[in-house]
Amino acid sequence: MESMRPSPQTKILDVGAEINPAGDKTLQLIDCYPWKDQITAANLSAEHVASIRAHYPHIQAVVADARALPWPDKHFDVVYSNAVIEHVGDLDDQQRMASEIMRVGKRWFVTTPNRWYPFEFHLRLPFVTWLPGQTYLACSRIVSYSHVQRKYVFGCRRSGIRLMTARELRSCFPHSAIIPVRVTFMAETLVVVGGD
C-alpha cells in the first residue's frame, strides 16, 4: 500500500490470486484490500478462481496463465503478484511472466523468495538452495514438506519451483527496483517495484 499508494479508483490485477483458506484476512491481498470491486483476480487453477468467486462475487476472477495474460497493454494501474513467479517454470517462463506483467500494468509489485536465503520455505529444508544450479530441486525428490499432510514426506515428488536471485529478477524486470525484505538476519524475500 505504501509503495503503490492505491486509491478507490486504482485498477489492480492480482496474478496468482487466491483466498486464505484458514480464514485469516491478513495474508492475501484479495482478503485485506479495501476496494475489492477494483481487483481482477487471475489464477491458473479453476478451483482457486471458483473459490474466489464464491467468497467475493463482486471480484472479477479469471482463469489465466501468467505467461500469456488476456488483457491489452497498460490495462491495469497496478499488477500485484505475491510468490508466484517461482512456480511458473524455468527462467524463460519467468521472463515471459515478467514481460506480461510489465505489458498489462502501468506499475507492478512482485514478490518472490530469495534464492540465497539459507532455508527453503517450500521444501522446509535448510541450506539446499546453496547447492549449485538447480540441484536443490533434486532434494525434493528425496525429502520435502507436505503442506497437506503437515509433515515431511520421503520419496519421489517433483517440485514445481525455481527460486530466483536478485540478478535474475533484474534481468526479468529491467528499470525496476529490487528491494530485499529482511525479517531475520538476511533478506528472505525479494520485491520488484517498477513502472510509472
C-alpha positions in Angstrom: 0.0 0.0 0.0 2.9 2.4 0.8 4.7 1.7 -2.4 1.8 1.7 -4.9 -0.4 4.2 -3.0 -3.7 2.9 -4.5 -6.9 4.9 -4.4 -10.5 3.7 -4.7 -10.2 4.1 -8.5 -6.9 2.1 -8.9 -7.5 -0.9 -11.1 -5.5 -3.9 -9.6 -4.6 -7.2 -11.2 -3.7 -9.9 -8.7 -1.7 -12.5 -10.6 -1.9 -15.9 -8.8 -4.7 -14.6 -6.5 -6.2 -17.0 -4.0 -8.1 -16.6 -0.8 -6.7 -17.7 2.5 -8.5 -21.0 3.3 -7.6 -20.6 7.0 -9.9 -17.6 7.2 -7.1 -15.2 8.3 -8.0 -12.0 6.4 -4.5 -10.5 6.6 -2.3 -12.9 4.5 -3.6 -12.4 0.9 -4.2 -9.1 -0.9 -7.6 -10.2 -2.1 -8.7 -10.7 1.5 -7.5 -7.4 3.0 -7.7 -4.9 0.1 -10.3 -2.3 0.9 -11.6 -1.7 -2.7 -12.4 -5.2 -3.8 -14.5 -4.0 -6.8 -11.3 -2.7 -8.4 -9.5 -6.1 -8.2 -9.2 -8.5 -11.0 -8.0 -11.9 -9.8 -6.1 -14.2 -12.1 -5.1 -17.8 -11.3 -4.2 -20.8 -13.5 -6.3 -23.0 -11.2 -10.0 -23.1 -12.0 -10.5 -24.3 -8.4 -8.9 -21.2 -7.0 -10.9 -19.0 -9.3 -14.2 -20.7 -8.3 -13.3 -20.2 -4.6 -12.6 -16.5 -5.1 -15.9 -16.1 -7.0 -17.8 -17.9 -4.1 -16.2 -15.8 -1.4 -16.1 -12.5 -3.3 -18.8 -12.5 -6.0 -18.1 -8.8 -6.8 -14.4 -9.5 -7.8 -13.8 -10.4 -11.4 -11.9 -13.7 -11.2 -10.4 -15.2 -14.3 -8.6 -18.4 -15.2 -5.4 -17.1 -16.8 -1.8 -18.1 -17.4 0.7 -15.5 -16.0 2.9 -16.1 -19.1 0.1 -15.0 -21.5 -2.3 -12.6 -19.8 -5.5 -11.9 -21.8 -5.6 -8.1 -21.3 -4.5 -5.2 -23.5 -1.4 -3.2 -22.9 -1.4 -1.0 -19.7 -4.9 -2.1 -18.8 -4.2 -2.1 -15.0 -2.9 0.6 -12.8 -1.0 -1.9 -10.7 -0.2 -5.6 -11.2 0.5 -7.4 -8.0 1.9 -10.9 -7.6 2.9 -12.5 -4.4 5.3 -15.5 -4.5 4.0 -16.8 -7.9 6.9 -16.2 -10.3 8.9 -19.1 -8.8 6.1 -21.5 -9.7 5.7 -20.8 -13.4 8.6 -22.9 -14.8 12.1 -22.2 -16.0 13.9 -18.9 -16.4 12.3 -18.5 -19.9 8.8 -18.9 -18.3 9.7 -16.4 -15.6 10.8 -13.9 -18.2 7.6 -14.4 -20.1 5.6 -13.8 -16.9 7.6 -10.6 -16.1 7.1 -9.3 -19.7 3.4 -9.9 -19.4 3.2 -8.1 -16.0 5.0 -5.1 -17.4 2.9 -5.2 -20.6 -0.5 -5.1 -18.9 0.4 -3.0 -15.9 1.4 0.7 -15.6 3.1 -0.2 -12.3 4.0 -3.6 -10.7 4.7 -5.1 -7.3 6.1 -8.6 -7.4 7.5 -10.7 -4.6 9.4 -14.0 -4.6 11.6 -15.9 -2.0 15.3 -15.1 -2.2 17.2 -18.0 -3.7 20.2 -17.3 -1.4 18.3 -17.4 1.8 19.6 -20.5 3.7 16.2 -22.0 4.3 13.9 -23.1 1.5 10.3 -22.4 2.7 8.5 -24.6 0.1 10.5 -27.7 1.0 11.2 -26.6 4.6 14.8 -27.7 4.3 17.9 -25.7 5.4 20.9 -24.9 3.1 19.6 -26.8 0.0 19.3 -23.6 -2.1 23.1 -23.1 -1.7 23.7 -26.2 -3.9 24.9 -25.3 -7.4 22.5 -24.6 -10.2 19.1 -26.2 -9.7 20.4 -29.1 -7.7 18.3 -28.1 -4.8 15.2 -29.3 -6.7 16.6 -32.8 -6.7 16.4 -32.8 -2.9 12.6 -32.5 -3.1 12.6 -36.0 -4.7 14.2 -37.3 -1.6 12.5 -35.4 1.2 10.2 -32.4 1.3 7.5 -30.9 3.5 3.9 -31.7 2.6 1.6 -28.8 3.4 -1.4 -31.0 3.0 -0.2 -33.8 5.3 1.6 -31.3 7.6 4.7 -33.5 7.8 7.9 -34.3 6.0 7.5 -37.0 3.3 10.1 -39.2 1.6 10.1 -40.5 -1.9 9.8 -39.2 -5.5 8.0 -35.9 -5.5 8.5 -33.3 -8.2 8.9 -29.8 -7.2 7.3 -27.1 -9.3 9.5 -24.3 -8.1 12.5 -22.4 -9.4 13.8 -19.8 -6.9 15.3 -16.6 -8.3 18.2 -14.4 -7.4 18.2 -10.6 -7.3 20.3 -10.6 -10.5 17.8 -12.8 -12.3 14.9 -10.6 -11.2 16.8 -7.5 -12.5 17.2 -9.2 -15.9 13.5 -10.0 -16.0 12.3 -6.6 -14.8 14.7 -4.0 -16.2 14.4 -0.5 -14.9 12.7 -1.8 -11.8 13.8 -1.6 -8.2 14.7 -4.9 -6.4 14.1 -4.5 -2.7 15.4 -7.1 -0.3 13.0 -7.6 2.6 14.6 -8.8 5.8 12.8 -10.1 8.9 15.7 -12.2 10.2 19.5 -11.9 9.6 19.2 -11.6 5.8 16.6 -11.0 3.1 14.1 -13.8 2.9 12.0 -12.1 0.2 12.8 -10.0 -2.9 10.3 -7.4 -4.0 10.2 -5.9 -7.5 8.7 -2.4 -7.8 8.5 -0.7 -11.1 6.6 1.2 -13.7 5.4 4.8 -14.0 
